[in-house]
Amino acid sequence: MQILFKKKVIIIAFTLIVLIGLFIALNNIAQKSSSKTVVLHPSYVSDFSDDSALVGFAQNVFIGEIVSEKGNKKLSEYPETQFNVKVIENIKGNLSGTVVVNQEGGYLDKTLYVVENDTMLKQGKKYLFATRYNKAENFHTVIPVNGKVSIDSNEKIKDFSNRFKNAYRQAKYFKDLE
């Protein structure tokens, strides 16, 4: 009788935990899908559509895969979202293992903030990243829009690696910002 009662309590507790988890997940999805979008328009020190300017401004350029979303912070008037990223290959810099990459933008009060119609990073996807290190926060902030390029195949990893290694050799540096 005691054993049967304990089994019922365990089953009920487990079911409640699953239902609460499901409710939280569905609530997060509903919040994101019913949100509005605010597009931010910052000014830049250079034209970062030029690979050599982008690489020169970046402290690290690397190929990595998004492992998970780590969280978000509001460091200024809009949110920033952090991701755990597994480093696959360095082009500029010497990163290894898993690093935290920060993307300007994210959700705040059911509103999605994005920089110039940039898209948010997605878990499981591979990207080429051009970043600047934020020592106070211990993360690498993606240079908005041009500082991340989605890589959808292993063949493209080699293409992007070669393209940005060439840009690194021709980099236009911004010494006063280092």
N, C-alpha and C positions, 0 to 999 in steps of 0.2 A: 504494500500500500504506500509506504514512504517513498520507495523507488519510483513508483508510477507518478506520484505527486511531484517529485523532483524533476522527472522528465518533462512533465507538462509545464512546469515553471520555466525550465530551460528553453523549451520550444516557444513559449509565449514571449520570453525575453528576446530571444533571437529574432522572432518575427517582428517585434516592435523596433528593434535596432535596424533591421532591413527597411522597414517602412519609413522610419525617420530619415535614414540615409537617402532613400528614394525621393522623399518629399523635398529634402534640401537640394538634391541634384536637379529635380524638375523645377524648383523655384529659381535656381540660378539660370537655367536655360530660359525660363519664361522672362526673367528680368532682362537678359541679353537680347532676346528676340523682340521685346516690346520697347526697346530703347530708341532714343533719337541719336543722331550723330552730329558732332560739332567738328568742323574742319579748321585746324590751326594753320596759320601762315607765317612761319618765322622768317627772319632774314638770315642770309648766310654770308660767310666771309669769302666765298668763292663759288664757282660753278662746279658742283660735285657730280654733275653728269660726265665730267672729264675724269676718266679713271686715274690719271696721273695726279690731279689735284686731290681727288678723294683719298688715294693711297698716301700722298704726302701729308695730308691733314690728320689721317688716322694714326693712332699709336699701335694698333694691332689690326691686321687683316688676316682672316682665317676662314676655313670652311668648317662648319659645325652642324650638328643635328640637335634639334630641340628635344630634350628629354622630358621636361615638364615645366608647367608654369609654377613659379615660386611664390609670387604674390604681387602686390602693387603698393606704390607709395605716392604721396602727393608732395613732391619736392618744390613745386611752384604752384601756379594757379590751376594746373591740370594734372591728371594722374600719369604715372609712368608704371610700366609693367615689367616685372623681372622674370626671367626664364633660366632654367638650368640647361646648359648647352655642352654637349660632348664635343671636344675639339677633335677634328679629323685631320686637318692639315694646316700648318702655319705658312703664311705667305710673307707677312711682316710681323715681327714680334716672336715671342717664345712661350706661347701658352700651351698647357697640356692638361689632360684629364677633363674634368668638368668645371666650367666657369659659369659665373652668373652674368647674363647679358640683359641689359636694361633697354627697353624700347619706350621712347616718348609716346604717350598715348595710353588709352585703356578705358575701363569703365569707372564712372563715378556717378552715384545717384541715378542709375538707369540711363546714363548718357555715355555714349562712346565718343571719346576724343581721339582724333587721328590727325597726323601732320600731313597736310597737302594730299589728302585722299590715299595715304599710305595704307597698307593692310597690316593687320596684327599678325605676329608670328604664330605659327601653328605647330603643336606638338607632333613629333614624328617626322617633320619636314627637315630637309637639309638646306642650308643657306651659305652663301659667301657673306661674311660680316666684315665691315669696316667700322671700327669702334675707337672710342677714347675712354681711357680708364678714369674712373671716379674713385680716388683713394679714400675719401671720407665714407663712401657707401660700399666700397670694395666690390664694385661691379664695372662692367664694360658697356658704355652707352653706345648704341648703334647710331651712326650718323643718319639722320632721318632721310627717308625715301631712297636715296642712292646707296646708302650704307648697308643694305641687305638685298641680296639677289637670290631668289628661290632657285634651287637646283633640283630638277625633277628626274635626273638619271645619273648613273655612275659615269657615263661617257662625258656628261657635261661638267663633272667635277674636274676632269683633266683640262677641258677647254677653259673653264673659269680660272683654274690654277695658273695655266700658261698666260692667259690674258692679264691677270693681275700681277703676276711676277714680272711681266714686261712693263706694266705700268709702274711697278716699284722701281725698276731700273731707271725710269724716266720721271720719277716723282717730283712734284713741285711742293717744296716744303714751306711750312709756316712756322719759322723758328720762334717768333715772339709768342706763340701759343703753347709751346711745349712746357 
